[in-house]
């Protein structure tokens, strides 16, 4: 049980602390964090690769599929359209969602039968006062989320972390870790954005197959692992003139992510004689 809890809570430091953006580390102040993210998003080659990676993903915002984008501006535009849509407002304020929330246990539930084998974040609903949430989302917050999505999809940022951790934990001289190539229908987004009253949660899902070397067939995997990298963007209200908007609240945990790794759920099929 202790080992399982350790694999559910692997802490990943912010990319700018690892020198991903060409920085020498640090980046603890609000200005450093903003500068690091803007530096990444101003690199044409990295942004082009991140956008290409995003187009290979199924991205959902509170269950709504985000259309593919070919530029940072187009990505922010698509995000803005969903964030200001009536569907999003209903998802954060529906009475049905609140009733379902009250009936659920406060303890997180694991859904091993899900497409990714990790917990499903289906609790999109908020409280009675959350109906005004959508009206508080401004251009600045949309741009913050667009930048975070680019980092989540980047192979040199969040995208590569799960692979390298799985390789370190379960790889070796006699086995090889290979990202799973899914040919079936995906029932949930490979990147999920969950909008809540006080935070935005970004979950990046991945699967990895472990093969004996040399790999003879893709169907001969020894075991499959499911990984989810989670980042929480904390929000706070900000009053400007007579308007109240939501902005990112910088904390000591800004940019930190949690990686959860679990083996796929297997069922034993009885032999038919």
LUMNUZA-198511 format. One record per residue (C-alpha): x, y, z. Coordinates in Angstrom, 3 decimals, padded with zeros to 6 digits, always signed. Layout:
REM residues N
(node (X Y Z))
...
END
This chain:
REM residues 273
(node (+000.000 +000.000 +000.000))
(node (+002.821 +002.389 +000.847))
(node (+004.518 +001.737 -002.501))
(node (+001.230 +002.338 -004.320))
(node (+000.740 +005.688 -002.558))
(node (+004.290 +006.655 -003.546))
(node (+003.531 +005.952 -007.204))
(node (+000.342 +008.019 -006.936))
(node (+002.175 +011.121 -005.723))
(node (+005.434 +011.615 -007.600))
(node (+006.267 +015.327 -007.366))
(node (+007.592 +016.978 -010.520))
(node (+009.185 +020.429 -010.159))
(node (+008.296 +023.282 -012.529))
(node (+010.047 +022.969 -015.910))
(node (+011.822 +026.305 -015.435))
(node (+013.573 +024.910 -012.331))
(node (+015.038 +022.137 -014.494))
(node (+016.541 +024.460 -017.065))
(node (+013.999 +023.445 -019.711))
(node (+013.727 +027.034 -020.876))
(node (+017.477 +027.520 -021.031))
(node (+017.480 +029.035 -017.559))
(node (+020.057 +028.239 -014.935))
(node (+017.431 +027.223 -012.397))
(node (+015.710 +029.373 -009.822))
(node (+012.532 +031.067 -010.916))
(node (+010.908 +031.322 -007.500))
(node (+009.400 +034.793 -007.735))
(node (+006.246 +035.770 -009.623))
(node (+008.305 +037.707 -012.179))
(node (+010.645 +034.745 -012.737))
(node (+007.712 +032.383 -013.329))
(node (+006.025 +034.733 -015.795))
(node (+009.326 +035.371 -017.593))
(node (+010.062 +031.637 -017.877))
(node (+006.660 +030.819 -019.378))
(node (+006.774 +033.776 -021.781))
(node (+010.298 +032.787 -022.838))
(node (+009.063 +029.321 -023.749))
(node (+006.087 +030.659 -025.684))
(node (+008.277 +033.077 -027.633))
(node (+010.461 +030.281 -029.046))
(node (+008.984 +029.564 -032.526))
(node (+010.524 +026.077 -032.831))
(node (+009.281 +024.902 -029.421))
(node (+005.808 +026.368 -029.944))
(node (+005.546 +024.732 -033.375))
(node (+006.450 +021.338 -031.903))
(node (+004.081 +021.806 -028.948))
(node (+001.199 +022.697 -031.274))
(node (+001.981 +019.638 -033.389))
(node (+001.894 +017.499 -030.227))
(node (-001.400 +019.092 -029.149))
(node (-003.019 +018.230 -032.488))
(node (-002.263 +014.563 -031.789))
(node (-004.099 +014.749 -028.463))
(node (-007.787 +014.664 -027.583))
(node (-008.206 +017.769 -025.399))
(node (-011.368 +018.323 -023.384))
(node (-012.494 +021.338 -021.348))
(node (-015.093 +020.183 -018.804))
(node (-015.977 +017.445 -021.263))
(node (-016.111 +019.657 -024.374))
(node (-013.613 +018.772 -027.095))
(node (-011.153 +021.546 -027.948))
(node (-010.663 +021.959 -031.740))
(node (-007.097 +021.582 -033.080))
(node (-005.045 +024.771 -033.387))
(node (-002.149 +025.772 -035.647))
(node (-000.969 +028.814 -033.695))
(node (-000.826 +030.123 -030.142))
(node (-003.414 +032.773 -031.050))
(node (-005.782 +030.176 -032.537))
(node (-005.380 +027.959 -029.454))
(node (-006.289 +030.882 -027.162))
(node (-009.268 +031.714 -029.405))
(node (-010.645 +028.149 -029.217))
(node (-010.145 +028.108 -025.451))
(node (-011.897 +031.459 -025.076))
(node (-014.905 +030.286 -027.071))
(node (-015.373 +027.234 -024.824))
(node (-014.682 +029.119 -021.600))
(node (-017.404 +031.643 -022.448))
(node (-019.896 +029.100 -023.773))
(node (-023.264 +028.304 -022.206))
(node (-022.278 +024.636 -021.972))
(node (-019.396 +025.469 -019.653))
(node (-021.675 +027.614 -017.500))
(node (-024.099 +024.715 -017.161))
(node (-021.297 +022.285 -016.287))
(node (-020.126 +024.398 -013.344))
(node (-023.542 +025.344 -012.010))
(node (-026.073 +022.613 -012.831))
(node (-028.253 +021.462 -009.881))
(node (-027.968 +017.910 -011.144))
(node (-024.183 +018.086 -010.844))
(node (-024.433 +019.474 -007.317))
(node (-026.754 +016.665 -006.229))
(node (-024.341 +014.112 -007.663))
(node (-021.483 +015.788 -005.848))
(node (-023.263 +015.670 -002.489))
(node (-023.957 +011.973 -002.961))
(node (-020.318 +011.137 -003.591))
(node (-017.739 +010.318 -000.963))
(node (-015.101 +012.968 -000.288))
(node (-012.462 +010.318 -000.855))
(node (-011.087 +010.033 -004.361))
(node (-012.233 +006.991 -006.228))
(node (-010.114 +004.974 -008.586))
(node (-011.597 +003.795 -011.839))
(node (-009.347 +000.994 -013.016))
(node (-011.780 +000.156 -015.810))
(node (-011.433 +003.614 -017.351))
(node (-009.523 +004.143 -020.568))
(node (-006.463 +005.319 -018.654))
(node (-006.861 +003.313 -015.453))
(node (-006.638 +006.387 -013.228))
(node (-009.282 +008.445 -011.455))
(node (-011.911 +010.101 -013.594))
(node (-012.351 +013.821 -012.920))
(node (-016.061 +013.910 -013.771))
(node (-017.033 +016.283 -010.959))
(node (-017.295 +019.483 -012.978))
(node (-020.034 +021.089 -010.913))
(node (-019.609 +023.814 -008.349))
(node (-021.868 +025.688 -005.942))
(node (-024.949 +027.871 -006.285))
(node (-022.803 +030.980 -006.682))
(node (-020.683 +029.546 -009.490))
(node (-023.066 +030.520 -012.298))
(node (-021.194 +033.825 -012.593))
(node (-017.838 +032.053 -012.991))
(node (-017.831 +032.237 -016.789))
(node (-018.418 +035.999 -016.750))
(node (-015.228 +036.473 -014.714))
(node (-012.942 +034.744 -017.228))
(node (-010.949 +037.395 -019.061))
(node (-008.417 +037.401 -021.897))
(node (-005.512 +037.215 -019.456))
(node (-006.684 +033.932 -017.907))
(node (-007.365 +032.437 -021.348))
(node (-003.786 +033.280 -022.362))
(node (-002.430 +031.711 -019.140))
(node (-004.278 +028.465 -019.893))
(node (-003.119 +028.482 -023.514))
(node (+000.496 +028.768 -022.359))
(node (+000.006 +025.991 -019.804))
(node (-001.411 +023.751 -022.540))
(node (+001.656 +024.353 -024.695))
(node (+003.874 +023.331 -021.771))
(node (+001.723 +020.263 -021.057))
(node (+002.114 +019.086 -024.659))
(node (+005.790 +019.891 -025.038))
(node (+008.147 +016.940 -025.266))
(node (+010.799 +018.946 -023.403))
(node (+008.377 +019.912 -020.657))
(node (+005.575 +017.968 -019.024))
(node (+005.080 +015.565 -021.932))
(node (+008.402 +013.783 -021.499))
(node (+008.389 +013.532 -017.713))
(node (+006.043 +010.551 -017.413))
(node (+008.031 +008.553 -019.979))
(node (+011.380 +009.152 -018.295))
(node (+010.015 +008.349 -014.822))
(node (+008.464 +005.094 -016.073))
(node (+011.784 +004.229 -017.766))
(node (+013.710 +004.911 -014.550))
(node (+011.329 +002.830 -012.429))
(node (+010.483 -000.063 -014.728))
(node (+013.002 -000.023 -017.573))
(node (+016.249 -001.955 -017.694))
(node (+018.774 -003.735 -019.871))
(node (+016.377 -006.571 -020.693))
(node (+013.162 -004.592 -021.154))
(node (+012.087 -001.556 -023.164))
(node (+009.445 +001.065 -022.355))
(node (+007.341 +002.095 -025.368))
(node (+004.523 +004.686 -025.475))
(node (+001.303 +002.816 -026.182))
(node (-000.158 +003.169 -029.667))
(node (-003.930 +003.079 -029.223))
(node (-006.032 +001.944 -032.166))
(node (-009.382 +001.886 -030.379))
(node (-011.818 +004.653 -029.498))
(node (-010.659 +006.996 -026.736))
(node (-013.465 +007.596 -024.221))
(node (-011.894 +010.556 -022.448))
(node (-009.419 +013.247 -023.346))
(node (-005.714 +012.487 -023.321))
(node (-005.429 +016.027 -021.910))
(node (-008.257 +017.135 -019.627))
(node (-008.867 +020.712 -018.495))
(node (-011.254 +020.895 -015.540))
(node (-012.580 +024.357 -014.712))
(node (-013.576 +024.795 -011.055))
(node (-014.570 +027.891 -009.050))
(node (-011.138 +028.381 -007.464))
(node (-008.805 +026.452 -009.748))
(node (-008.139 +024.955 -013.160))
(node (-006.818 +021.391 -013.262))
(node (-004.819 +020.156 -016.259))
(node (-004.426 +016.376 -016.521))
(node (-002.189 +014.761 -019.141))
(node (-002.825 +011.032 -019.610))
(node (-000.477 +008.499 -021.176))
(node (+000.008 +004.741 -021.483))
(node (+003.284 +002.839 -021.646))
(node (+003.920 -000.776 -022.621))
(node (+006.836 -002.783 -021.223))
(node (+008.411 -005.262 -023.688))
(node (+011.164 -007.823 -023.443))
(node (+014.095 -007.095 -025.736))
(node (+014.092 -007.581 -028.649))
(node (+010.508 -006.557 -029.403))
(node (+008.930 -009.199 -031.640))
(node (+005.290 -008.088 -031.667))
(node (+003.378 -005.093 -030.302))
(node (+000.867 -007.520 -028.783))
(node (+003.516 -009.171 -026.606))
(node (+003.759 -006.489 -023.912))
(node (+004.657 -007.840 -020.473))
(node (+002.576 -005.180 -018.713))
(node (+001.041 -001.784 -019.393))
(node (+001.259 +001.259 -017.116))
(node (-001.123 +004.208 -017.064))
(node (+000.248 +007.618 -016.090))
(node (-001.465 +010.910 -015.319))
(node (+000.410 +014.175 -014.805))
(node (-001.655 +016.783 -012.964))
(node (-001.109 +020.512 -012.592))
(node (-003.418 +022.777 -010.605))
(node (-003.623 +026.457 -011.557))
(node (-004.945 +028.328 -008.503))
(node (-007.351 +031.206 -009.239))
(node (-008.231 +034.371 -007.367))
(node (-010.638 +037.236 -007.959))
(node (-009.248 +040.611 -008.992))
(node (-011.256 +043.843 -009.049))
(node (-010.540 +046.292 -011.845))
(node (-012.748 +049.388 -011.834))
(node (-016.250 +047.970 -011.498))
(node (-015.365 +044.541 -012.932))
(node (-014.299 +041.380 -011.104))
(node (-012.137 +038.959 -013.059))
(node (-010.324 +035.706 -012.314))
(node (-006.543 +035.620 -012.474))
(node (-003.892 +033.069 -011.640))
(node (-002.773 +033.179 -008.017))
(node (+000.956 +032.533 -007.759))
(node (+001.814 +030.235 -004.840))
(node (+004.815 +028.210 -003.701))
(node (+003.330 +025.287 -005.673))
(node (+002.848 +027.175 -008.954))
(node (+004.094 +025.007 -011.804))
(node (+004.550 +021.885 -009.670))
(node (+002.890 +018.771 -011.033))
(node (+001.983 +015.388 -009.573))
(node (+002.586 +012.188 -011.523))
(node (+000.505 +009.095 -010.772))
(node (+001.515 +005.719 -012.242))
(node (-000.501 +002.522 -011.966))
(node (-000.549 -000.787 -013.827))
(node (-003.457 -001.426 -016.141))
(node (-006.359 -003.428 -014.798))
(node (-006.261 -007.012 -016.015))
(node (-009.011 -009.599 -015.805))
(node (-008.274 -013.280 -015.795))
(node (-010.273 -015.055 -018.490))
(node (-011.117 -018.642 -017.550))
(node (-010.031 -021.323 -019.973))
(node (-012.758 -023.004 -021.974))
(node (-012.376 -026.758 -022.103))
END
